[in-house]
């Protein structure tokens, strides 16, 4: 037990270091490529911080734990919106770019809807699974989204605080690869040891994915968005969360379903409805409130309370 807790702490440290390095390295790459901070968050940073979910799901599916894989994504996406955006907005109010409202947030709704329909066999099959054919569809949707993201990005506004001079190539690559490597190591250590603790407590596999593993694999998104918020970089903070949610469903679940059919338990529909509600709440707060297209500290606090309610309900319902 002492070794398990020690490895958990090592994993947390690796995640913190990796998130800082990844933000700095990805921003430098984006500046060199003349990409907006929003695009950096939606692509480079979002994919990098989705690596723990991908690695955990691959390992889980290889061991036949498909319920853990789906629970991991539903829990991670809900945490990304309610906890991560909530905490980030409490640190510094988040300005939301118009392109996120018009393209990225709606795509998040579409991705969640696609998962719900596939898991409940609306398209193919007679058992509640996401099969390899639906996995290919998810990957194709990912390709379309990434193409649209790169082709129709708009120039950022209000980003005067961002340093426009890139780091030297050597340092940039070192930060980028070291950051992703630490996120991988940290996510693996935290997830593996969190699973060991959860199983020793007798928790269900899906519940392990929804709570313990989802929390662990979402730590990179949490730390990355918090770091971006402290640097007053709203585009990376929001882009990282929304982009990661989309990639979690389209790419992570798409690849996972190619390894084995992902079993879906009917009671998980309640958590999917909560995820829909989290997306709707985010959009409502962005479009209303005191600041136009902004998440305020008060709204961030309400989202944080929503996450506490989600976790409490999930544990009680289990």
C-alpha positions in Angstrom: 0.0 0.0 0.0 2.9 2.4 0.8 4.4 1.7 -2.6 1.1 2.3 -4.3 0.7 5.8 -2.7 4.4 6.6 -3.5 3.8 5.8 -7.2 0.7 7.9 -7.1 2.7 10.9 -5.9 5.4 10.4 -8.5 2.6 10.3 -11.1 1.1 13.6 -9.9 4.6 15.3 -10.1 5.2 13.9 -13.6 1.8 15.3 -14.7 2.4 18.7 -13.3 5.9 19.0 -14.9 4.6 17.6 -18.2 1.7 19.9 -18.5 3.9 23.0 -18.0 6.4 21.8 -20.5 3.8 20.9 -23.0 2.0 24.3 -22.9 5.3 26.1 -23.4 6.5 23.8 -26.2 3.2 23.7 -28.0 2.8 27.4 -27.9 6.3 27.8 -29.4 5.4 25.4 -32.2 2.1 27.1 -32.8 3.8 30.5 -33.1 6.3 29.1 -35.6 3.5 27.6 -37.6 1.5 30.9 -37.3 -1.4 29.1 -35.6 -3.7 30.8 -33.2 -3.6 29.9 -29.5 -7.1 28.4 -29.9 -5.9 26.0 -32.6 -2.9 25.1 -30.4 -5.3 24.1 -27.6 -7.7 22.2 -29.9 -5.0 20.2 -31.6 -1.5 19.9 -30.2 -2.2 20.4 -26.5 -5.6 18.6 -26.6 -4.1 15.5 -28.2 -1.2 15.5 -25.9 -3.4 15.7 -22.8 -5.7 13.0 -24.2 -2.8 10.5 -24.3 -3.5 9.2 -20.8 -7.1 8.3 -21.7 -5.8 6.7 -24.9 -3.1 4.6 -23.2 -5.4 3.6 -20.3 -8.1 2.5 -22.8 -5.7 0.5 -25.0 -4.4 -1.3 -21.9 -7.9 -1.8 -20.6 -9.3 -3.2 -23.8 -6.3 -5.4 -24.3 -7.2 -7.0 -20.9 -10.9 -7.2 -21.7 -12.0 -4.3 -19.5 -14.2 -2.5 -22.0 -16.6 -1.2 -19.4 -13.7 0.7 -17.8 -12.8 2.2 -21.2 -16.3 3.8 -21.8 -16.6 4.9 -18.1 -13.2 6.6 -18.4 -14.3 8.7 -21.3 -17.7 9.7 -19.9 -16.2 10.6 -16.6 -13.2 12.4 -18.1 -15.4 14.5 -20.4 -17.8 15.5 -17.6 -14.8 16.4 -15.4 -13.2 18.4 -18.2 -16.3 20.7 -18.5 -17.6 21.0 -14.9 -14.4 20.7 -12.9 -11.6 21.9 -15.2 -13.4 24.8 -16.9 -14.9 25.6 -13.5 -11.6 25.8 -11.7 -9.9 27.7 -14.6 -12.7 30.3 -14.7 -12.4 30.8 -10.9 -8.7 31.5 -11.4 -9.2 33.9 -14.2 -12.5 34.6 -16.2 -12.3 32.8 -19.6 -13.1 34.7 -22.8 -14.6 32.3 -25.3 -13.7 32.8 -29.0 -16.5 33.0 -31.5 -15.2 30.0 -33.4 -15.5 27.8 -30.3 -19.2 28.8 -30.0 -20.0 28.3 -33.7 -17.9 25.1 -34.3 -16.2 23.4 -31.4 -18.9 23.5 -28.7 -21.5 22.2 -31.1 -19.1 19.5 -32.2 -18.8 18.4 -28.6 -22.6 18.0 -28.5 -22.5 16.0 -31.8 -19.7 13.7 -30.4 -21.7 13.1 -27.2 -24.8 12.3 -29.2 -22.9 9.9 -31.5 -21.6 8.0 -28.5 -25.1 7.8 -26.9 -26.7 6.5 -30.1 -23.9 4.0 -30.8 -23.8 2.7 -27.2 -27.5 2.2 -27.3 -27.4 0.4 -30.7 -29.3 3.0 -32.6 -27.2 2.2 -35.7 -25.7 -1.3 -35.7 -26.1 -4.4 -33.6 -28.4 -5.9 -31.0 -26.3 -5.6 -27.9 -25.3 -2.4 -26.1 -21.8 -2.1 -27.5 -19.7 0.3 -29.6 -18.3 -2.1 -32.3 -15.4 -1.7 -34.8 -17.6 -0.4 -37.6 -18.8 2.4 -35.4 -15.2 3.0 -34.3 -14.2 3.6 -37.9 -17.0 6.1 -38.2 -15.8 7.9 -35.1 -12.2 8.1 -36.5 -13.6 9.5 -39.8 -15.5 12.1 -37.9 -12.2 13.0 -36.1 -10.5 13.4 -39.5 -13.3 15.8 -40.7 -13.2 17.8 -37.5 -9.4 18.2 -37.5 -9.5 19.2 -41.2 -12.2 21.8 -40.4 -10.2 23.1 -37.5 -7.0 23.6 -39.4 -8.7 25.0 -42.5 -11.2 27.4 -41.0 -9.4 28.8 -38.0 -9.7 32.5 -37.3 -7.1 34.8 -36.0 -7.2 35.3 -32.2 -8.2 38.5 -30.6 -7.3 39.9 -27.3 -4.1 37.8 -27.0 -1.6 40.6 -26.5 -0.3 38.9 -23.4 1.0 35.9 -25.4 4.7 36.1 -26.2 5.0 36.0 -30.0 8.7 35.1 -30.1 9.2 31.3 -30.3 11.7 29.4 -28.3 14.8 28.0 -30.1 14.0 24.8 -32.0 16.1 22.6 -29.7 14.4 23.8 -26.5 11.0 23.7 -28.2 11.3 20.1 -29.2 12.8 19.1 -25.9 9.9 20.7 -24.0 7.3 19.2 -26.3 8.5 15.6 -26.2 9.5 15.8 -22.5 6.1 17.2 -21.7 4.2 14.5 -23.6 6.5 11.8 -22.1 5.9 13.0 -18.6 2.1 13.1 -19.2 2.3 9.6 -20.5 4.3 8.4 -17.5 2.3 10.3 -15.0 -1.1 9.2 -16.4 0.0 5.6 -16.5 1.4 5.6 -12.9 -1.7 7.4 -11.5 -4.2 5.3 -13.4 -2.6 2.0 -12.7 -2.2 2.6 -8.9 -5.6 4.3 -8.6 -7.1 1.1 -10.2 -5.3 -1.0 -7.6 -6.7 1.1 -4.8 -10.2 1.0 -6.2 -10.3 -2.7 -6.7 -9.0 -3.2 -3.2 -12.1 -1.3 -2.1 -14.4 -3.5 -4.2 -15.6 -1.0 -6.7 -17.3 -2.0 -10.0 -15.2 -1.8 -13.2 -17.4 0.8 -14.9 -17.4 2.9 -11.7 -13.6 2.7 -11.5 -13.5 4.1 -15.0 -16.1 6.8 -14.3 -14.5 8.1 -11.1 -11.0 7.0 -10.1 -9.5 6.4 -13.6 -11.4 9.4 -15.2 -10.1 11.7 -12.5 -6.5 10.4 -12.9 -6.5 10.6 -16.7 -8.0 14.1 -16.7 -5.3 15.5 -14.5 -3.2 16.6 -17.5 -6.2 18.6 -18.9 -6.8 20.1 -15.4 -3.2 21.1 -14.9 -2.7 22.3 -18.5 -5.9 24.5 -18.4 -5.0 25.8 -14.9 -1.5 26.8 -16.1 -3.1 28.5 -19.1 -5.6 30.3 -16.9 -2.8 31.6 -14.6 -1.1 32.9 -17.8 -4.4 34.5 -18.8 -4.4 32.5 -22.0 -8.1 31.8 -22.4 -7.9 30.3 -25.9 -5.7 27.4 -24.7 -7.7 26.9 -21.5 -11.0 26.5 -23.4 -9.5 24.9 -26.5 -7.8 22.3 -24.5 -11.0 21.2 -22.7 -13.3 21.3 -25.7 -10.7 19.7 -28.1 -9.8 17.0 -25.6 -13.5 16.1 -25.1 -14.0 15.8 -28.9 -10.8 13.7 -29.4 -11.7 11.5 -26.4 -14.8 10.3 -28.1 -13.8 10.4 -31.8 -10.2 9.1 -31.5 -9.8 7.4 -28.1 -13.1 5.5 -28.2 -12.6 5.0 -32.0 -9.3 3.2 -31.5 -10.5 1.4 -28.4 -13.5 -0.2 -30.3 -11.1 -1.5 -32.9 -9.4 -3.6 -30.2 -12.6 -5.1 -28.9 -16.4 -4.2 -28.8 -17.0 -1.7 -25.9 -19.7 -3.0 -23.6 -22.1 -0.3 -22.4 -24.3 -0.8 -19.3 -27.8 0.7 -19.5 -27.4 2.6 -16.2 -24.5 4.6 -17.7 -27.2 6.5 -19.8 -27.8 8.6 -16.7 -24.1 9.7 -16.7 -24.4 10.4 -20.5 -27.5 12.6 -19.8 -25.4 14.5 -17.2 -22.6 15.0 -19.8 -25.2 16.4 -22.1 -26.3 18.7 -19.3 -22.7 19.8 -18.7 -22.3 20.8 -22.3 -25.6 22.7 -22.2 -24.6 24.5 -19.0 -21.3 25.5 -20.5 -23.0 26.9 -23.6 -25.6 28.7 -21.5 -23.0 30.4 -19.3 -21.0 31.4 -22.4 -24.0 33.0 -24.1 -25.5 34.7 -21.0 -24.3 36.3 -17.8 -22.6 39.6 -17.1 -19.8 39.1 -19.7 -20.6 38.3 -23.3 -18.9 35.1 -24.4 -17.2 34.7 -21.1 -17.1 32.2 -18.2 -17.0 34.2 -15.0 -15.7 33.2 -11.5 -19.3 32.8 -10.3 -20.2 30.6 -13.2 -17.0 28.6 -12.6 -18.0 28.1 -9.0 -21.4 26.8 -10.1 -19.8 24.4 -12.6 -17.5 23.1 -9.8 -20.5 22.4 -7.6 -22.1 20.6 -10.5 -19.1 18.3 -10.7 -19.3 17.5 -6.9 -23.0 16.6 -7.5 -22.1 14.4 -10.5 -19.5 12.4 -8.5 -21.8 12.1 -5.5 -24.7 10.9 -7.6 -22.4 8.4 -9.5 -21.1 6.8 -6.3 -24.5 6.6 -4.7 -26.2 5.2 -7.8 -23.5 2.5 -8.0 
